Each structure stands twice: as C-alpha cells, then as structure tokens.
Amino acid sequence: MSSSTLARINPGLQRLTNFMAQARAYEESSAHGPLSLSLDTFIPSSTTRPTSAADSSGVHNPRSEEDALILENGVPHFVSGKHWAWMAAELHDIQSIISESQRCSSPTGTLDEVVWDTDSPLETSPSTNSFWPDTREDCYLLLNMFIANVDPIVRIIHRPSLSRRFDAFVHFQYADSREDTPTGGGSRNSGTIPSPAKKDAFKPLAMSIFYAAVNSMKDADVLNMFGMSKVSLLKRYRTGTEVLLKRQKFMTSRIFEVLQAFVILLTAKYREDDMGKVWPLTGLAIRIAMLQGLHRDPLALPLGTIDTVQVELRRRLWAQICYLDFRTAEDHGFAPSIHASDFDTRRPISLDDVDLVEGTAPLSGLSDASKFTDMTIYLLRITAASYYGRIIQITHASRKRLRNGLHGLTVDESQALMELQGLLQTATEIAGELERGLDELVRYCDKRVTMQAMALDLSRHLKTKFWVMFWMQISRHDREKIITPAMRRNIFVDAATAVETWCAISSSPACEPYQWHITSHAGFNLILYVLSELQSPVFQEPEWVDLRHRGLQLANSIYDLRGQHTTGAWPAIIWLVNRIRFQQGLAGSPAPGMAANTVAGLGSPSNSQPISMRAAGCAGPAGAAGFDSATPISPPGMDFDAGDLMGLINFEEFNLSDFLAMDGMGLPGLPR
C-alpha cells in the first residue's frame, strides 16, 4: 500500500477509533443523561412490529434502537447495529477508502456476471445502442403499452414523474432526431436537465419498461408494430436490461431506479409454469432492498428529506418485492423469506397518481381515498399475498413444533390435537382479517365499470384461495382431526370456484391486456388440489357425486384451455388431467377428445372432436356437462406412472421436484 494511501486512511481510522470510544463511553453513561443527536445526520428506526397504513409516526427513543436510516448525498441507506448507526458521520471517510481500493484493484469478474441466463451476452461491446428501440416513436409506443397493460397490475412507478423523466431521457438518447413525442402533458423542455449520472441510472429502468411492455403484448401485435418477432424483441430488451444493470453494479447500487428496473425485470420474467429462475433472484432483490432501507418506513427519515411521491414509491416497491417473495416461495413449497416482524414499512396509500404531487412534504396522517383508485387492484393482490404468507408461515411453524416436540418433549395425541385446534382457530381469525381487508378496498367499486368489476371479481377470487392454501399446508394424516366433512366440501367448492374464475378470465376479452399476468399465475396448487380430491376415496362415495361432477367439468375446461401447451409444467398437468378424463370414459363413452383405446397423455388426442365444456362456460352448475352420475372416475389406488410423467416434461425448462413440492396433498402413485 502506498504512503499516500496510508496518509489518507490514517486520519479516518483515528476518527473511527475516537468515535468508537465515544460510543463505549455512551453505553457506560446512558442511564445518566439524554443523548444529543443531529436529525440531519440520521434517524433511528424502530425494530418493533410493522405499522399499518393508518398508524401515525411515534417518537423514537434513540437509546432503545439498534437500526437506523441514514442519508448520504440525499440517498437513504439502512445501517444495522447501534454502533454503526452512531458512525453515520464517519461513513464518508470509510466510503472514500473503499472506493480508492476498488479503483486500484485489478479488473476481475464480479458476482453480478453469473446471475443471468447463460445466453445473455454480458461481455458485449461498450455501446448499448443496439438494444434501444429504433426510434423515439417506438419508445413512446412501448411506454404507453407498459402504462396500459402492466402498470394497472404492478404499481411501482408514479406516472407523472416517470413521464417527465422519460421525456428527458428520450430527448438526450435520441438527440439527433427531429421531434419529441412527449407523454401526456409533458414537453421536451420541461423540468431541469438531468446530470449524466442520473441519466445513466434511468437507463436500466427505461429498458426494463420496454421489456415488460413487449412481454405484455400478443405475438401478432409485436410483429405488426415493430416488424420483429416477440421472442427476438424480448431477448433484445432483456439482454439490454441485464447489461445496463450490470454496468450500474446493481447488487451494491443504492440507486432506487436501478432496483426498480431489477424488480420490473423479475416481475415480467416470473411464470408459475417456469419455476426456478426468479426465486433466487428475488432473494437478491430482498437483500438489495434492505440495504436501501426499504424495509423501514420512509417517514423515519428527517422531514424534508424526501417528498410524498418518493415515500409512496418506496412503499410500493417494497410491497412488490414481498409479493414476489411469497409467490416464488409458494411455487417451491417454502414459506416466504420475509416475516411481518422483519419490516415496519406501511402499506402503500390508495391514491391516484395525480393526487401525489412531487415536492410535497409527506404527511403521516395521509389515508386512503374514499373511491376506486389506480392502486385498488394492486392493493388487493399485495394484501392477499401478505395474509397467504402468514398462513403458510404459521402452519410451517406448527408442523415444526409437532415434529420436534413442545419444549423438547415428545408430543402425545392430545397435545397434537390441541396444537391443531389452535392452528385452526388462528387460521379462522386470519381469514376474517383478510375478508375485512379486501372488502374495505372494494367498498367503492361499481360493477358497471369494467376495471371496478374486475376488482370485485379479484376480491372474491382471492377470498376463495385462503382455505385451500390452509388445507394444503396441513399434513394428510392431520386433516381429518380438525377439518369436518362440511368444511372439506366448502374448501373444494372454493378451489373449484377459483379455477373456474381463472378459466373464465383466461378467455375474457375484457382481461386481454392483462393476460401476461393471468397466464403467469395459472394456479397449479388449486388445480392439483382438485385433481387430488377427485382421486380420493371420499369423493367416490355417493354423497360427493355433485362435487365429483364439478371437478370433472374443470378437468375438461383445463384441457380445453391448455391441452396443447408443451412448455413448463403444463405437459405434466395435462397428463394428470387426461388420466382422470380417460378413467371416467372407461365406464361409458370416451372422454371428450380421446379415443377409447388411447392412453391419455401418452398418445396424441384428436383436436377435431368437440370439448363438452367450453372455457367461457366453465362456471356452470355442477353436473351440467352430461356426466353419468353412476360412473366412478377412478379406483382409489389409481397409479400414475412416474416414468410416463417424466417423459412429458421438458427438463430444460422445468424441475420435477418443484412440481411435486407444490402439491401439499400428494397424488396417488406419486411420491410426496
């Protein structure tokens, strides 16, 4: 190490030594007097339970806190530990030392080079011009598609401020073009000229918006508008986003827009039938978000530090990360990584973007608007996900207590029953909270308005999934101890209703702009639950014949919608569906679309024969598809040949262990 470097380091280290001595002295004398701190340096944040949107900020006691949100060059950072929070004033010295070390280090590969797909050419030429849209008109077309198709579902941008920044970005990126096409209300000369650093930080966000926009469009529309296939354009913008994120050193970046871009990329890449890619990257997003302090409510920052738009954007982005954490963990059969006790960030406020004005100081008493807003549908999703995550976490904890014993002692039958009954009671309370929360969000919706009618349908759909999720988390030998036959019937009806809703919206013209989201959340858990119940001994009994008919209708509807899909988990799902349909057809006429001598799933079913149950009518009354009420669908021990199943799956895109882990019940013949 050079003498000049040592000369720069030593004063900083001496200041650090003195500072730690002050911290130790404070610990020894903390009981004798109050602490004097400067709020423009940092403000500690509470480590207690999360607060709701309606809660107001309390006065923090610095001596009782261990974490802090600090500001450096106007950027919030999270600092953990009392001593490190005290060292906020010394961070400039430490950062300058680290930066000097990084500049002097020899160029070597970094970890962010290995997180992308192997076909991403990250070692590319310095220029990224080849990734951008060909014209500025294409930029605005893609932005408008994002706002129309993606933003209503994933609300992590603020439209007015994004439009202003987007105009400035296009103006500088396409400086040699003749004319700007500013977004609604903006002009190319509006606002201040951004610095080069801010322009570079905005580029990954712009590219991720282009990627998400193309992902939301139909293949034919992409080809007609841009003269390129959707696959080619998706690869172009995905690679561009990854390259730009890498150049921003996104894994250690403290720039909010860079994390926004990363989350938009993950959201667009997420597909329930293509599990395994997004989940580990979501864990990375969680860590980056925590380093930026998103898990601490931004109102903990000094007043005047950030405005109300930045407060709400930070809350929205954290909510989306929590949502991705739940969805990806659920797909793999795990509990979410984020617990309610890990954060105190409040739920985003239900306000239209136009009601959030840049430069306005945030108010702790700001509350939801008494109307349907831009945020309603998004809040329905993230609210339900938070309750789903809770039920998964408490059932996993209960299962662990039963397995490992209570207080180190073996659990006897009576203790196990008490544990399960307590779990059921807790689940009932959580279900009530979920229902009240969703009802509050849709109380102002008018079913005559398309988007508001969608919100009402979504609310009902989310309610029906709760008890199915609870059922799947309880081990098979414990279910009958606490779940009565009447409750079991209700759970099956809820699952069938949820799948029927998915069938209907998958073919609904009103939902066409959001099919990218609908098809990526296929509800495999619900489908597998229905198929499993259809094979259970209970469902072969006469008193369950109505629900068996309804399940068979769903099997036909699922085959009708996805029978020809050959990617991801769908071949396995359709194989299971066809086995059930074929078994039902053995006692009478062949199942729709299947020859009598064809083994379902192993041959090529004819597409020329009509399907008796169309997707648009899948929510009809039980037994309406013409099934013989006396026909048994399958013997209780019907086998699924694992070899046949594995032969139907493209292992480059799908992991069989993930597929099996999704099924909390287990399918006869398949290992759990």
Long-range contacts (C-beta under 8 A, 24 or more apart in sequence): 5-100, 5-104, 8-96, 8-97, 8-100, 9-97, 11-93, 12-90, 12-93, 12-94, 12-96, 12-97, 15-90, 15-93, 16-87, 16-90, 16-93, 16-94, 19-86, 19-87, 19-89, 19-90, 20-83, 20-87, 22-86, 23-82, 23-83, 23-86, 26-86, 30-63, 35-62, 35-63, 37-62, 39-302, 40-71, 40-302, 41-70, 41-71, 41-88, 41-89, 42-68, 42-69, 42-70, 42-71, 42-79, 42-85, 42-88, 43-68, 43-69, 43-300, 43-301, 43-302, 44-68, 44-69, 44-85, 44-300, 45-69, 45-78, 45-293, 45-296, 45-297, 45-300, 45-344, 46-300, 46-344, 48-344, 49-340, 49-341, 49-344, 50-340, 50-341, 50-343, 50-344, 50-345, 50-346, 51-297, 51-344, 51-346, 52-346, 52-347, 53-346, 53-347, 53-348, 53-349, 53-367, 53-368, 54-367, 55-346, 56-364, 56-365, 57-297, 57-299, 57-300, 57-364, 60-300, 67-296, 69-293, 69-296, 69-298, 69-300, 69-301, 71-301, 71-302, 71-305, 74-305, 75-254, 75-255, 75-256, 76-292, 76-293, 76-298, 76-301, 76-305, 76-306, 76-314, 77-254, 77-291, 77-292, 77-293, 78-290, 78-291, 78-292, 78-293, 78-295, 78-296, 110-249, 111-251, 112-245, 112-246, 112-249, 112-250, 112-251, 113-246, 115-251, 115-281, 115-284, 116-242, 117-277, 119-235, 120-238, 120-239, 120-242, 120-243, 121-239, 122-242, 122-243, 122-246, 124-243, 128-203, 128-240, 128-243, 128-244, 131-207, 131-236, 131-237, 131-239, 131-240, 131-243, 131-244, 132-173, 132-207, 132-240, 133-210, 134-226, 135-174, 135-177, 136-170, 136-173, 136-174, 136-177, 136-180, 136-181, 137-181, 138-226, 139-166, 139-170, 139-173, 139-174, 139-206, 139-210, 140-170, 140-181, 140-183, 141-225, 142-209, 142-210, 142-213, 142-214, 143-183, 143-209, 143-213, 144-183, 145-213, 145-214, 145-216, 145-217, 146-209, 146-210, 146-212, 146-213, 146-216, 148-513, 149-213, 149-216, 149-217, 149-513, 149-514, 149-516, 150-212, 150-213, 150-216, 150-268, 150-516, 152-374, 152-377, 152-378, 152-451, 152-514, 153-377, 153-378, 153-381, 153-514, 153-517, 154-264, 154-267, 154-320, 154-378, 154-517, 155-316, 155-348, 155-374, 155-375, 155-378, 156-260, 156-263, 156-264, 156-313, 156-316, 156-317, 156-320, 157-260, 157-313, 158-309, 158-312, 158-313, 158-353, 158-356, 159-353, 160-185, 160-353, 160-354, 160-358, 161-309, 161-358, 164-190, 164-191, 165-191, 165-194, 165-202, 166-206, 167-191, 168-193, 168-194, 168-199, 169-194, 169-199, 169-202, 169-203, 169-206, 172-199, 200-247, 200-248, 201-248, 201-255, 201-257, 201-258, 202-257, 203-244, 204-241, 204-244, 204-245, 204-248, 204-250, 204-257, 204-258, 204-261, 204-262, 205-257, 205-258, 205-260, 205-261, 205-264, 207-237, 207-240, 207-241, 207-244, 207-261, 208-237, 208-241, 208-260, 208-261, 208-262, 208-264, 208-265, 208-268, 209-264, 210-237, 210-240, 211-237, 211-238, 211-240, 211-241, 211-264, 211-265, 211-268, 212-264, 212-265, 212-267, 212-268, 215-268, 215-516, 216-268, 216-513, 216-514, 216-516, 216-517, 217-516, 238-265, 238-269, 241-265, 250-288, 251-284, 251-288, 252-291, 253-288, 254-291, 254-292, 256-292, 256-310, 256-313, 256-314, 256-317, 259-285, 259-288, 259-289, 259-292, 259-294, 259-317, 260-313, 260-317, 262-288, 263-317, 263-320, 263-321, 263-324, 266-324, 267-320, 267-324, 268-516, 270-324, 270-327, 270-328, 270-520, 271-519, 271-520, 271-568, 272-327, 272-331, 272-520, 272-521, 272-522, 272-523, 272-524, 272-569, 273-520, 273-522, 273-524, 273-565, 273-567, 273-568, 273-569, 273-570, 273-654, 274-567, 274-568, 274-653, 274-654, 275-328, 275-331, 275-332, 275-568, 275-569, 275-654, 275-655, 275-658, 275-659, 276-332, 276-654, 276-655, 276-658, 278-324, 278-328, 279-328, 279-329, 279-331, 279-332, 282-321, 282-324, 282-325, 282-328, 283-325, 283-337, 285-321, 285-324, 286-321, 286-325, 286-337, 286-338, 289-317, 289-318, 289-321, 294-318, 294-321, 294-345, 295-338, 295-342, 295-343, 295-344, 295-345, 296-343, 296-344, 296-345, 297-344, 297-345, 297-346, 298-345, 298-362, 299-346, 299-362, 299-364, 303-361, 304-361, 306-362, 307-358, 307-359, 307-360, 307-361, 307-362, 308-356, 308-357, 308-360, 308-361, 308-362, 308-363, 308-366, 309-356, 309-357, 309-358, 309-360, 311-362, 312-348, 312-349, 312-351, 312-356, 314-345, 315-345, 315-346, 315-347, 315-348, 315-349, 316-348, 316-378, 318-343, 318-345, 319-345, 319-347, 319-348, 319-378, 319-382, 320-382, 322-382, 322-385, 322-386, 322-389, 323-381, 323-382, 323-385, 325-389, 326-385, 326-386, 326-388, 326-389, 326-392, 327-385, 327-521, 329-392, 330-388, 330-392, 330-525, 331-524, 331-658, 331-662, 332-658, 332-661, 332-662, 333-658, 333-661, 333-662, 333-664, 335-389, 335-392, 335-393, 335-396, 336-389, 336-392, 336-393, 338-389, 339-393, 340-386, 340-390, 347-379, 347-382, 347-383, 348-375, 348-378, 348-379, 348-382, 349-375, 350-375, 350-376, 350-379, 350-441, 351-375, 370-444, 371-444, 372-444, 372-445, 372-446, 372-449, 372-451, 372-452, 372-455, 376-441, 376-442, 376-445, 376-452, 376-455, 377-451, 377-454, 377-455, 377-458, 379-441, 380-438, 380-441, 380-442, 380-455, 380-458, 380-459, 380-462, 381-458, 381-462, 383-434, 383-437, 383-438, 383-441, 384-434, 384-438, 384-462, 384-465, 387-430, 387-433, 387-434, 387-437, 387-466, 388-465, 388-466, 388-469, 390-430, 391-427, 391-430, 391-466, 391-469, 391-470, 391-473, 392-469, 392-473, 394-423, 394-426, 394-427, 394-430, 395-423, 395-427, 395-470, 395-473, 395-474, 396-473, 398-423, 399-473, 399-475, 416-478, 416-481, 417-481, 417-482, 420-474, 420-478, 420-481, 420-482, 421-482, 423-474, 423-482, 424-482, 424-483, 427-467, 427-470, 430-466, 431-466, 431-467, 434-462, 434-463, 434-466, 435-463, 438-462, 438-463, 450-510, 454-510, 454-511, 457-501, 457-505, 460-501, 461-497, 461-498, 461-501, 461-502, 464-494, 464-495, 464-497, 464-498, 464-501, 465-494, 465-495, 465-498, 465-526, 466-494, 467-491, 467-494, 468-494, 468-495, 468-498, 468-525, 468-526, 468-529, 469-525, 471-529, 471-664, 471-665, 472-525, 472-529, 472-663, 472-664, 472-665, 473-664, 474-664, 476-665, 476-666, 485-538, 488-538, 489-544, 489-547, 492-530, 492-533, 492-547, 492-551, 493-547, 493-550, 495-526, 495-529, 495-530, 495-533, 496-530, 496-547, 496-550, 496-551, 496-554, 497-619, 498-523, 498-526, 499-523, 499-526, 499-527, 499-530, 499-554, 499-557, 499-558, 500-554, 500-557, 500-618, 500-619, 501-619, 502-526, 503-554, 503-557, 503-558, 503-561, 503-615, 503-618, 503-619, 504-615, 504-616, 504-618, 504-619, 506-561, 506-615, 507-561, 507-615, 507-616, 508-616, 522-562, 524-569, 524-573, 524-659, 524-662, 525-662, 525-663, 525-664, 527-554, 527-558, 527-573, 528-573, 528-576, 528-662, 528-663, 528-665, 528-667, 529-663, 529-664, 529-665, 530-554, 530-555, 531-555, 531-576, 531-577, 531-580, 531-667, 532-663, 532-665, 532-666, 532-667, 533-665, 534-580, 534-633, 534-634, 535-580, 535-633, 535-634, 535-636, 535-638, 535-667, 535-668, 536-636, 537-636, 540-632, 540-633, 540-636, 545-629, 546-622, 546-623, 547-622, 548-633, 549-622, 549-623, 549-625, 549-627, 549-629, 550-622, 550-623, 552-580, 552-581, 552-584, 552-625, 552-627, 552-633, 553-613, 553-618, 553-620, 553-622, 553-624, 553-625, 553-627, 554-618, 555-580, 555-581, 556-581, 556-591, 556-592, 556-611, 556-612, 556-613, 556-625, 557-613, 557-614, 557-615, 557-618, 559-592, 559-593, 559-611, 560-611, 560-613, 560-614, 560-615, 561-615, 563-593, 563-605, 564-607, 566-650, 567-650, 567-653, 567-654, 568-650, 568-653, 568-654, 569-649, 569-654, 569-659, 571-648, 571-649, 571-650, 572-645, 572-648, 572-649, 572-654, 572-656, 572-659, 574-601, 575-600, 575-601, 575-644, 575-645, 575-648, 576-601, 576-640, 576-645, 576-667, 578-605, 579-634, 579-638, 579-640, 580-633, 580-634, 583-633, 583-634, 583-638, 584-627, 584-631, 584-633, 584-634, 587-628, 587-631, 587-632, 588-628, 588-631, 601-644, 601-648, 602-644, 636-668, 637-668, 637-669, 638-668, 638-669, 639-668, 639-669, 640-667, 640-668, 640-669, 640-670, 641-669, 642-669, 642-670, 642-671, 645-670
